């Protein structure tokens, strides 16, 4: 491979006007400049697209920046839309709202070529801001973890030719695609020297935001043939309602089991769980946040089932 590689950087965005200038400046300042940067609008309703157009018009650089206003609504769909028009053999991915170094591409290219990997990823350090944000992180990504992520990755185009592009999903598309790569025995390098971090809130700043985000992410997953998670949540929630209504004497035992299970999940995923054990208030926040997250998922799955199986059938009839 040439020592002056041809790289396309793909970035989806949705209502990111507050952090776009940082993103654009960091991409322009890369020590290994990409040939092109494709920013894909995922249905923004703020001034994000106009800000990008203005930045492109006023910053004349050797890197070609393109603002793609596609009809995509999800991060997975937007990344795939960018892949479809990218001109280079190496494709890199970054997300808005992440802080990343100016030598990100150089470090990833060096690792990719030194180990002859099919693709390489950096790691995302998750710390959280508010107690609710930290609790939500503990239940999902894992508090104070450094986990490999698609944003920060550099991928050979041949990988997409082999396993396909990302699915048009809001959540889970990245893990699903990475699992497909593993099944095909493709070599993925993990670069601990490339660290990205959230600028501000990692998951959600308060309980209302936790509920709405969980609902929004869960709703589209109903009806997919590759996962049974929605139905497990729906059946579990319905079973809890039945027990509470018809066998109330077992409700306290169910609550104890639920709290214990939620704490075990957070402990399994997180290194920084000791933060919540310092005070009863923080421990309560951890449990309540997990419950709100599950309630949001349950409601999202019910809504998804209604939209997919009831409303669609009514429209067809």
N, C-alpha and C positions, 0 to 999 in steps of 0.2 A: 504494500500500500504506500502511496505517496506520502512524503514527510510534510506536505502541505495539503492536508486532507480537506475534502469537500463535505461540509456539515450543514444540514438544515436543522434549525432549532424550531420546535413547535410548542406554542403556549396557548392553552385555552383561557378565556377570561369571561367573567360574568360579574358586572357591577363592581369593577375593581379600580375606579378612578383614583382612589386615595393612595394606591401603591404602584400604579403603572409607571410613574416616572422613575422610581427606583429600579424597577424591572428593566425598563428600556435602557437606562444608563448603564446598568451592570452588564447587560448583553453587549452593548456597544464597546464596553471596556475590556472584554475578554482578551486575555493574552494570546489565545488561539482563536482568532476571529472566525465565526461561521460565515459561510457563503450567503446564507439567507436566514431570516427570522420570520416565521409565519405565526401571526397572532390571530386566533380564531374566536370570533364573537359567539358566545353561547346564549344569545338572547338577552343581552344587557338592556336594562331600562334606564340606566344613568348616562352620564356623558363619557363613558369609557371609550367608545368607538371614535368619537370626535376628538378626544384627547390624543389618541394614538395617531389619527390622521394629522393633527397639528404637529405632533412631535416629529413624525416622518417628514413633513414639509419643511420644518425648520432645522433639522439635523441632517446634514449631508454627510453620509459616511460611506465607506467602501462596502459595508454590509448592506444587503438589500432587505429592507423591512417591508412586510406585506400585511395589510389588515384585511382578513378574510371575514366578511359578513355572511357566513353560511347559515342555513336554517337548522342549526343544531341546538339542542337544549341540554345536553349532558356533557360532562368532561370526556367520557369515553368516545362519544360521537364526534366531539370537536377535535380531539387528538387524531381520530381516524380521518376526518376531513382534511386536516393538515397533511397527513401522510399521503393522501391521494394526489396532492398537487406539489409535494416536495420534489426537488430536482436532484438532490444529493444521495450518495450511497450510504452515508452515515446520518442517522436521525437522532437528535437530542431532544429531551423533553424537560420543561420547567413549568412551574405553576406560579401564578400571581400570589402575593402574600408571603412568599418565602424569601428569606435572606440567604444569599449564596455567594461564594467567593468569585473574584474576577479570573482566577485560574482554574475554574471548574472544568471547562472543556479540555484544557491542556492536560490536566491530571487524568481525566477519564480516557482521553485518547492514548496517553502513555500506558495506562494499564491495559486497555483493550489490545494494543499492539504487542505489549511485552509478554502477555500470557496467551495471545491469539484467541481471545474470548469472542463469543458471538455477541454478547452485550455486557455492559457494566453499569452498575448503579452506585450511587452514594448512599448516605444514611440521613435520616431525618431525626433530629433530637427534639423530643416532646417534653415540654415543661409546664405548659398551662399558665394562666394568669390569675383569674379568680378561683376561689375554692370550688365553685361549680365546674369551671373549665377543667381544673385539675382532676376532679372526680370523673368527669366525662372521658377525659383522656385515659384515666386509670382503667375504665371499663372497656375501652376500645383499643387505642394504639398502644397503651402502656405508658404510665407516667415515668419520666426520666429514662426512657429507652432511646436507643439509637437503632432504628430499624431501616432496612433497605426499602427504597421507594422508587417508583417510576420517575417522578420529577427528580432530576439530576442524572438520569440514565442516558447513555449513549449506545445506540443499537444499530447493528448492520441491517441494511434493507432486506437482505436475504432472510433474516429472521421472520419478517412480516410475510414474505413470499411463502415461507414454509408453514407458519401457524396462523396466519391471518392477522387482521388488525384488531383494535380494541372494540368490544361490543358497546352499543349505544346505551350505556347505563350511567347512572349518577354515582353509584357506589358498587364496589366489588369487581369492576371491570379490570382493575389493575392486578389484583390477586389471581383472578381467573386466567388472565393472559400469562402471568408469570408461571402459574401451574401448568399451562399448556406448554410453555417453554421447557419446563422440567421434564414433562412426559416425553418430549421429543429429544431429551438428552442434550440440549443446547447448553453451552458453557456460559454461565453468568458469573462475572467477577464483581465482588463487593469491595468498594474502595472506602475504607474508614477515614481517609484523609479528605474526602469530599463530604462536608457536612452542610445540610440545609436546615434552617430553623424557621418557625412561624414568626411573622412580625405581628405580635399582639396575640389575640385569641386563637387558640389551637383548635377547639371544637365548637364551643358555644359559651357565651358569657353568663347566661342565667338559665333558670329552669324552663322558662317559656321557650327560649331559643333551642334548648336541648330537645324539648318535645317536638317542636316544629321541624327541626332538622331530622330527627329520627323518623317522623311521619313521612317527610318528603323523600327520604332515602329508601324507605321500606315499600312505599306504594308501587313503584314500577317493577318490583321483583316478583310479584304474583304472576303465575302462569309460565314462568321459565322452567324448562324441562331439566335444567342442570342443578337445581337446588330444591330441597324440601324444607328449608328454614322457614319460609312464610307460614307453611301449614303447621309446623311445630309450634310456632308462636301463637297462631290462632287457636289451635286445639288446647294449648296450655292455658291461654287466657280464658277460653270458654270453660275449661275444666275448673279453674279457680272460681269462676262465677257460679257454677253449679254447686260446688262444695260450700261456698258462702251462703247460697240460698237454701239448700236442702239438707246440708250437714254442717250447720254452724259450729258444732262442738269440735270439729277438726280444723276450723279456720286458724286458731292460734298456732297449731303445729305446722300448718302450711306456711304461715308467715315466718316462723322461725327457720324452716327449711329454706324458704326463698332468700331470706337475709343471709343465711350461711352460704348458700350457693353463690350469691352475688359477691360476697367478700372473697370467696375462693377464686372466682373468675378474675377479680381485680388483683388479687395476690399473684395469680399465675402470670398475668400480663405485665405487671408493673414491678419496677425495682424500688420505686420511691413510696411504697405504701405506708411506711413509717410516718410520713407526713400527716396522715389521717388518724393515726393512733395517738397523737399528741393531746388532742382535746376531744371531749364527747361531741361537741358541735361539728367538728370536721368529720368525725366518723358518721354522724347522722347525715351530713351532707353527701358523703360517699354513697350511703344506702339509698337515700331519697333520689339522688341523681340517677342511680341505676334503675330505680323503679319508674321514674319519669321517662327514661329512655325506653324501657320495655313497653310502657303504656303507649308512647308515640309509635313504636314499631307495630304494636297490636292494632292500633287505630289505622295506621297506614296500610297494613295488610288487609284489614277489613274493607277499607276504601278501595284498595287495588282489586280485591275479589269482586266487589260490587261493580266497578267500572269495567272489569274484564268479562265477567260471566253474566251479570244481570243487565246492566245498562246497554252493553253491546248487543245482547240478544234482543232486547226491547227495540233498539234502533233497527235491527235487521228485520224483525217481524213487522 
